[in-house]
Every structure is written in C-alpha cells, then in structure tokens.
Amino acid sequence: MKSQKHNEGELKKVTVNIEVKVAQDLELMSKNTGMPVDDIVTIALKRFRSSHSDYLKQTPAVE
C-alpha cells in the first residue's frame, strides 16, 4: 500500500481543525511509515467516502 499513489492529479488545499491527539497521531504515523501526512489523510478520507456514499447521495434511500 505504501507504494501506491494516492494523491495524484489536481490538488486542492483544505484547512480543517482537528483534535490535537489526532494531529499528533498523523505526524507519528507519517514518521513511522515515511508516508506524507497528505497521503495518509487522503487514504483515510477515500476509505470513509467509500463507506459513506450515502453522504454523497449516491446510494438509494433506505425506507
């Protein structure tokens, strides 16, 4: 997975406020894996997006 390209194409800067512990964990994960924080966040958000396609209104509504 580390060898895969996760953050390609046109990029857009996004600024967010997150818990200090989450930010610290991202930095530690980056240090331990050699992966940039940007790539780790992109992977996490892509996984979240695939699990919550309903947030994008791309799945049929459940009644």
Residue frames as qw, qx, qy, qz and C-alpha x, y, z in Angstrom:
[[0.000, 0.886, 0.463, 0.000, 0.00, 0.00, 0.00],
 [0.327, -0.744, 0.085, 0.576, 2.87, 2.38, 0.69],
 [0.361, -0.132, 0.583, 0.715, 3.98, 2.06, -2.93],
 [0.227, 0.668, 0.670, 0.233, 0.56, 3.04, -4.30],
 [0.108, 0.144, 0.062, 0.982, -0.04, 6.58, -5.49],
 [0.092, -0.591, -0.767, 0.235, -2.93, 8.07, -3.51],
 [0.020, -0.817, -0.228, 0.530, -2.78, 11.80, -4.03],
 [0.409, 0.013, 0.541, 0.735, -2.37, 12.35, -7.77],
 [0.150, 0.689, 0.567, 0.426, -3.87, 14.77, -10.24],
 [0.025, -0.638, 0.005, -0.770, -5.00, 18.26, -9.45],
 [0.442, -0.310, -0.677, 0.501, -4.77, 19.03, -5.75],
 [0.211, -0.748, -0.170, -0.606, -6.72, 21.47, -3.60],
 [0.217, 0.168, -0.651, 0.708, -5.64, 22.71, -0.20],
 [0.556, -0.605, -0.447, -0.354, -8.19, 22.13, 2.57],
 [0.087, 0.359, -0.585, 0.722, -7.82, 23.58, 6.06],
 [0.676, -0.475, -0.490, -0.278, -9.55, 21.82, 8.95],
 [0.262, -0.571, 0.548, -0.552, -9.50, 21.94, 12.73],
 [0.828, -0.109, -0.541, -0.098, -8.99, 18.53, 14.32],
 [0.744, -0.666, 0.034, -0.023, -8.27, 17.25, 17.81],
 [0.050, -0.819, 0.571, -0.008, -4.65, 17.66, 18.91],
 [0.646, -0.262, 0.717, -0.022, -4.30, 13.92, 19.56],
 [0.791, 0.499, 0.355, 0.008, -5.46, 13.11, 16.01],
 [0.371, 0.895, -0.243, 0.044, -2.95, 15.58, 14.56],
 [0.311, -0.671, 0.671, -0.047, -0.18, 14.12, 16.73],
 [0.777, 0.021, 0.629, -0.018, -1.10, 10.61, 15.64],
 [0.694, 0.713, 0.104, 0.005, -0.99, 11.66, 11.98],
 [0.125, 0.866, -0.480, 0.060, 2.51, 13.05, 12.45],
 [0.524, -0.428, 0.732, -0.075, 3.62, 9.86, 14.22],
 [0.826, 0.321, 0.461, -0.042, 2.08, 7.66, 11.52],
 [0.524, 0.840, -0.138, 0.016, 3.88, 9.73, 8.89],
 [0.122, -0.764, 0.628, -0.079, 7.19, 9.43, 10.72],
 [0.653, -0.226, 0.716, -0.103, 6.81, 5.67, 11.26],
 [0.774, 0.405, 0.485, 0.020, 5.80, 4.89, 7.68],
 [0.355, -0.231, 0.426, 0.799, 7.68, 7.50, 5.69],
 [0.168, 0.602, 0.663, 0.411, 4.40, 8.46, 4.04],
 [0.016, 0.228, -0.050, 0.972, 3.45, 12.14, 3.86],
 [0.213, 0.302, 0.647, -0.667, 0.59, 13.25, 6.11],
 [0.468, 0.342, -0.193, -0.792, -1.26, 14.37, 2.97],
 [0.467, 0.132, -0.810, -0.329, -1.26, 10.79, 1.65],
 [0.110, -0.150, -0.905, 0.382, -2.40, 9.30, 4.96],
 [0.311, 0.365, 0.372, -0.795, -5.29, 11.77, 5.17],
 [0.492, 0.301, -0.447, -0.683, -6.23, 11.12, 1.53],
 [0.341, 0.019, -0.937, -0.074, -6.30, 7.35, 2.12],
 [0.029, 0.263, 0.778, -0.570, -8.42, 7.78, 5.25],
 [0.384, 0.389, 0.134, -0.827, -10.89, 10.11, 3.54],
 [0.471, 0.218, -0.662, -0.541, -11.21, 7.85, 0.48],
 [0.239, -0.111, -0.955, 0.138, -11.99, 4.91, 2.78],
 [0.161, 0.357, 0.564, -0.727, -14.53, 6.99, 4.70],
 [0.421, 0.348, -0.222, -0.808, -16.10, 8.18, 1.46],
 [0.418, 0.092, -0.830, -0.358, -16.45, 4.63, 0.13],
 [0.173, -0.238, -0.898, 0.327, -18.12, 3.54, 3.37],
 [0.094, 0.583, 0.498, -0.636, -20.47, 6.52, 3.47],
 [0.144, 0.171, 0.584, 0.780, -21.57, 7.04, -0.11],
 [0.105, -0.737, -0.667, -0.038, -24.97, 7.92, 1.33],
 [0.247, -0.682, -0.128, 0.676, -23.42, 11.23, 2.43],
 [0.092, -0.253, 0.494, 0.827, -22.88, 11.92, -1.28],
 [0.641, 0.381, 0.306, -0.592, -26.45, 10.84, -2.02],
 [0.344, 0.448, -0.713, -0.416, -25.11, 8.21, -4.39],
 [0.058, -0.059, -0.995, 0.060, -26.99, 5.27, -2.91],
 [0.389, -0.481, -0.573, -0.538, -30.71, 4.58, -2.90],
 [0.342, -0.422, 0.386, -0.746, -32.53, 5.78, 0.18],
 [0.277, -0.117, -0.944, 0.135, -33.48, 3.08, 2.65],
 [0.470, -0.413, -0.129, -0.769, -37.05, 3.19, 3.84]]
